[in-house]
Amino acid sequence: MAAYQTVVVGTDGSDSSYRAVDRAAAIAADTGATLVIACAFQPVGGRDVERAQDTLGADVAYQVVGSNPAEESVRAAAERARRAGAVKIDTVVVDGDPVPTLARVVAERGADLLVVGNRGLNTLAGRILGSVPAEAARKAGVDVLIVHTT
């Protein structure tokens, strides 16, 4: 099997998602792959911000509220990736839910590896509603690396 050519990693700006970015960047550096850092967001404004944060809760991975935090998340992730040795780095911020966004980015970029953190796998909500890592692994259609980040 050839080395990975394009690696997609999801981030929501959390410390745990940045640990997944670090691992994805190391893989990209080792294989010479392009690293695509993706962040899903839900645009909201005014009172909707508080309502969305209450609704989304702390266990929803790879999704931030509003576009500015998303832009900041991918910028910070790209800086980390450079420090970890990745050379070819693209960032993408997409309006949408985390799993469909990651699957779409994987397909659009022709990625052959998706990297996500394990946040949400062992929570009650994750077991009942499904977690981003588990759902992404089912729907990605490519190799998936779930990084132990918590």
Wavefront OBJ file of the C-alpha trace (Angstrom):
o trace
v 0.000 0.000 0.000
v 1.279 3.459 -0.885
v 1.707 6.204 1.689
v -1.212 8.494 2.410
v -1.478 11.387 -0.043
v -4.164 13.527 1.616
v -5.009 13.506 5.314
v -8.107 15.282 6.643
v -8.387 16.148 10.327
v -11.328 17.746 12.121
v -10.946 20.413 14.770
v -13.285 22.445 16.934
v -10.556 24.462 18.637
v -10.516 22.295 21.767
v -7.311 20.961 23.282
v -8.393 17.404 22.509
v -9.026 18.189 18.837
v -5.605 19.849 18.617
v -4.047 16.587 19.813
v -5.682 14.902 16.802
v -4.233 17.684 14.619
v -0.774 16.987 16.059
v -1.048 13.282 15.144
v -2.422 14.033 11.661
v 0.386 16.554 11.085
v 3.009 14.001 12.103
v 1.552 11.496 9.638
v 1.454 14.122 6.889
v 5.059 15.094 7.644
v 6.217 11.462 7.574
v 4.450 10.641 4.308
v 4.695 13.980 2.493
v 0.896 14.121 2.394
v -1.233 17.227 2.139
v -2.939 17.949 5.464
v -6.449 19.385 5.268
v -7.672 20.860 8.544
v -11.470 21.087 8.625
v -13.832 22.816 11.017
v -17.628 22.648 10.894
v -19.658 25.517 12.279
v -23.231 26.661 12.705
v -23.749 30.361 11.933
v -25.679 32.122 14.646
v -26.032 35.615 16.000
v -27.362 37.543 18.973
v -29.509 35.474 21.328
v -29.079 32.467 19.076
v -25.472 32.151 20.301
v -26.487 31.356 23.879
v -29.278 29.053 22.719
v -26.955 27.173 20.342
v -24.280 26.780 23.009
v -26.884 25.389 25.402
v -28.187 23.043 22.715
v -24.800 21.899 21.414
v -23.367 21.280 24.853
v -19.761 20.536 25.715
v -19.626 17.027 24.227
v -20.302 17.974 20.606
v -16.922 17.642 18.913
v -15.702 19.382 15.760
v -18.350 22.059 15.696
v -18.164 25.634 16.834
v -20.761 28.380 16.944
v -20.327 31.239 14.477
v -17.629 31.597 11.832
v -14.961 33.625 13.677
v -14.182 30.880 16.192
v -14.003 28.409 13.289
v -11.501 30.574 11.416
v -9.442 30.958 14.577
v -9.585 27.213 15.234
v -8.175 26.272 11.825
v -5.557 29.046 11.969
v -4.286 27.820 15.343
v -4.427 24.205 14.145
v -2.392 25.077 11.031
v 0.278 26.700 13.210
v 0.455 23.547 15.355
v 0.646 21.386 12.232
v 3.583 23.415 10.901
v 5.396 23.001 14.218
v 4.757 19.233 13.990
v 6.452 19.143 10.583
v 3.577 19.250 8.094
v 4.515 21.244 5.009
v 1.486 21.153 2.694
v -1.443 22.446 4.762
v -4.901 23.537 3.622
v -7.689 24.734 5.878
v -11.408 24.651 5.292
v -14.276 26.063 7.326
v -17.688 24.687 6.421
v -21.176 25.654 7.531
v -22.708 22.370 8.644
v -22.790 19.507 11.085
v -19.498 17.779 11.932
v -19.907 14.302 10.410
v -21.409 15.302 7.046
v -18.858 18.115 6.824
v -15.917 15.782 7.414
v -17.305 13.228 4.940
v -17.791 15.945 2.319
v -14.270 17.333 2.803
v -12.816 13.805 2.543
v -14.702 13.229 -0.730
v -14.000 16.667 -2.232
v -10.286 16.485 -1.453
v -9.875 12.849 -2.466
v -8.469 12.104 0.982
v -7.280 8.643 1.878
v -7.145 9.137 5.667
v -9.456 10.878 8.135
v -8.117 11.644 11.618
v -10.467 12.452 14.511
v -10.128 12.541 18.268
v -11.934 10.094 20.524
v -13.855 12.778 22.412
v -17.457 11.672 22.783
v -16.876 7.927 22.369
v -17.284 7.147 26.063
v -19.931 9.675 27.041
v -23.535 8.722 27.749
v -24.709 11.107 25.031
v -22.189 9.561 22.645
v -23.526 6.079 23.354
v -27.164 7.125 22.976
v -26.961 9.680 20.166
v -23.778 8.552 18.469
v -20.451 10.299 18.709
v -18.631 12.219 15.998
v -15.670 9.785 15.943
v -17.862 6.680 15.705
v -20.191 8.177 13.113
v -17.290 9.560 11.068
v -15.645 6.128 11.062
v -18.843 4.602 9.685
v -19.404 7.225 6.987
v -15.953 8.352 5.848
v -15.368 5.691 3.202
v -11.603 5.885 3.818
v -9.173 4.787 6.530
v -9.989 6.488 9.831
v -7.579 7.028 12.697
v -9.271 7.742 16.019
v -6.648 9.383 18.219
v -6.834 8.937 21.977
v -7.124 12.592 23.025
v -9.003 12.482 26.320
l 1 2 3 4 5 6 7 8 9 10 11 12 13 14 15 16 17 18 19 20 21 22 23 24 25 26 27 28 29 30 31 32 33 34 35 36 37 38 39 40 41 42 43 44 45 46 47 48 49 50 51 52 53 54 55 56 57 58 59 60 61 62 63 64 65 66 67 68 69 70 71 72 73 74 75 76 77 78 79 80 81 82 83 84 85 86 87 88 89 90 91 92 93 94 95 96 97 98 99 100 101 102 103 104 105 106 107 108 109 110 111 112 113 114 115 116 117 118 119 120 121 122 123 124 125 126 127 128 129 130 131 132 133 134 135 136 137 138 139 140 141 142 143 144 145 146 147 148 149 150
